[in-house]
Amino acid sequence: MRAFSRGFRDELFELMRWRRDVRRFQTAEVDGALLARCLDAFSLAPSVGLSEPWRIMRVDSHEARLRVKQNFAETNADALSRYDGKDADSYAALKLAGIDRAPVQLAIFCDDATPKGKGLGAGTMPEMRRYSVVSAVTLFWLACRAEGLGLGWVSILDAPRLARDLGASTDWSLIGYFCLGYPEQEDDTPELARDGWEQRASALEIRQV
């Protein structure tokens, strides 16, 4: 069995602790070889039936990014309307996207119709393909953080509209829109916790049955 040192194991948990959902980016470009190294994490990720259902689109053009920005602005305004009082004020003060500055932007999809994997596991639980993509994103996120990069997951979007605007296959489901670059600052506390929106649970609850 491959053994890992105690020092490595401690640093692995330190890496997980310092992984953050980044919203504020520097404008410095990300080296192509460095980005490719981080993306290699997808090739190491688990997937149901070895289906590898992740599909990645890099969004570079001004026109495509403008459509994403418009999508976010409209969806964000609708989300704000659901809050009132102090929650509305707090929500309005949050910076919930890095679309304006992040040098690298990726739309990551799940191919719900992939024949790869021959339906193993996905025949009974088709959502496992999407969970597989999320697992791969998690490894990618950690790889980015280890290289000094920040990743932000934009979830305030009209997903079907975004898929159409980017010309994605009708068999693909959007898992997330990701902004990537060098963060303006580093912190081991989630930004939403620092801003008082919510706090992490103090302890993990495990139920025995």
N, C-alpha and C positions, 0 to 999 in steps of 0.2 A: 504494500500500500504506500502511495506517495505521502511522505510525511512533510509537514510544514512547521517551521520553528515557532516558538512561542512569540518571538518578536514579530514575525510576519502575521500571526493570528491577531495580535494586539493591534497592529497597524491596519489590518483589514477592517476591524470594527471602528477604528479611528476614521478610516476612509468613509465608511457608512455614516458616521456621525457628522462628518463635514460635507456630505453630499447635500446640496441645497437646490431648491427650485428657484433658479436665478431669473430675475426680472429686469435687472439693470446691467447693461453691457458697455464695455469699451468698444470703440469702432475699429480697433486693430484687426486686421485680417487674420484668419486662421490658416496656417500652412496646410497645403493639400495633403502632404504625406502624413502629417499629424492627424488630420481628420480621417484619412483612410485607416490609420492604425486604430483609432477609436471605433470606427465602423466594423473593424474585424471582430469586435465583440459579438456581433450578430452570428458569425460563423461558429461561435462557441456556445451559443444559447440553446437551451432545451426546447423541444417543440413536440407537440402531440403527434405520434406516429412518424416522427422525423419529417414532418410536412413542411417545415420552414416557410410558413405562410406570410412572412413579412415582405412588404413591398414599399420601397422608399423612393420618394420624389424630392429632389433638391429644387427649391423654389428660389430662383435667382433673378428672373426678369422683373423689371419695374412694373410691368402690367400685371403680372401674376401677384406680386407682393401688394400692389394697390388693391386688388380684389380681396386678398386676405385681410388687409387693413380695414376695408369697408365692411366686410363680413363681421369682423370683431367689433367695430364701432357700433354697428346696429344691434348686434346680439348683446353687447355689453350694456347698451342703453336700456334694452328690454329687461336685462337682469337687474339693473339698478332700480327699475320701477317696482320690483317685487319687495323692496325693503322700504322701511320708513323710520323716521326718528333718528336716533343715534346710529343705528345699523346702516341707514342710508348714507349718513355723513361719513361713517367709517369706510363703507364700500367705495364711495366716490373718491376717497383719499388714497385708496390702494392703487399701486401701479401694477396692473394685472397682465401686462404683455410686454415683450421686448421687441415687438415687430418693427419698431421705428429704427433700432440701432443694431440689432444682432446681425453680424456679418454672414452667418450661415443659418438657413432656415430649411427645415425638413418636414414634409408631410409623410407620416408613416401609416400605412394601411395594412389590413389583413385581407388576404385573398381567400374569401370564403368558399371559393369553388375549386381550389387547387386540387389536382388529382394526386399530387405528391403525398406520400404517406398512406395512400389507398384507403383513406377513411378510418384508419385505426384510431380508436379513441374518440374521434370526432363524429363517428356514426351515431353514437349514443349521446354525446355531449358536444354538439357542434361549436359551442362557445369556447371550447378548449383551444381552438385555433387562435382566437383573439387573446386568450390568456397567454398563449405561447408568445405572441408578439409583445405583450406587456412584459413578460419575463425577459425577452431579448432587449427591450428598451432599458430595463433596469441594469443589465450588464453594461450596456452602452453608456448609461448615465454614470456609473461608477468608473468606467474607463476614461470618460471625459474629465471627471473630477481628478483622477489620478494624474492626468496630464496638465492640470491647472486650468482646464476649461470649465465653463459653467453651462448648464442646460436648463431651459425653462419650458415647461409643458403648458401650452395654451389650450384651455378646454372651453373657453367662452366663445364658441363658434357654432354656426349652423353647419353641422358636419355634411349633410347631403349636398347642400349648396356648394360648400368648399370642394367636395369631390368632383362635382360637375364643372366648377370653374377651372379646376386644374386638369380636367380631361382624364380623370381616373377611370379605370374599367368599372362597369356597373356591378361586377362581382366583388369589388373591393370595398371594404368598410373602413372609414377613417378611425384610427386608434388615437392619434394625437398630432398636433402641429407643434413642432419643437424649434425653439430659438437657441442658437449655440454661439458662444464666443467667450472672450475673456471677461469675467465679472468685474464690475466697478469696485466691489469690496467682497471680502470673504467673512463668513460668520458661521458658527456651528449651531446657531439657533434659527429655526424657520422664520422667514420674514413675516408671515402672518401672526406668529407668536410675538415677535418684537413689536408689531403694530397693534397688538391687543385684539386681533380679530378672533383668535381661538388659541387654546393651549393644548399641548400634548397630554395624553393620559398619563397619570402618575405611575400606573402599573398595568401590566398586561393581565387581562382576565382570561383564565382558561377554565372552561367548564368540563367537569367529568360526567360521563354518562355510563 
